[in-house]
Amino acid sequence: MNESLHIVCPHCHTTNRVRTEQLRNAPDCGQCKKPLFTGQPVALDAPAFDKHLLRNQIPLLVDFWAPWCGPCRTMAPAYTQAAGQLEPHIRLAKVDTEDVPGLGARFNIRSIPTLALFVGGREVARQAGAMGSSDIVRWVQTHLPR
């Protein structure tokens, strides 16, 4: 089966069409030629967030955080480790609620860190509080549609 997915580049935010069987083969962006998956969460501003939310055909996991938040800084390495385990089937992103307060307000983020999982542009799960990498991976897997 030659099914393909739209994958938004974490570097230039161009939407790419990638055959599903090519996801594990480290596909590159057709526009900027950089890897579509880096094993690192991508920092998003509001326009890039909307592009990743609406154009990616893989789930989007977002860490709403702030630089002054101790638990956010504690969870950051675990979130990066989770990215290495969940990609290429899930895009992990970070939204700094200090730099992009509009997104925090839009999604009614009341405490940080907060993880929000989006599938098909819709929020399907939310979890407040710091977690370890294995807990993040397990939490995501339990909330993905079967």
Buried (B, 14 or more C-beta within 10 A) or exposed (E): EEEBBEBBBBBBBBBBEBEBEBBEEEBBBBEBEEBBBBBBBBBBBBEBBBBBBBBBBBBBBBBBBBEEBEBBBEBBEBBBBBBBBBBBBBBBBBBBBEBBBEBBEEBEBEEBBBBBBBBEEEEEBBBBEBBBBEBBBEBBEEBBEE
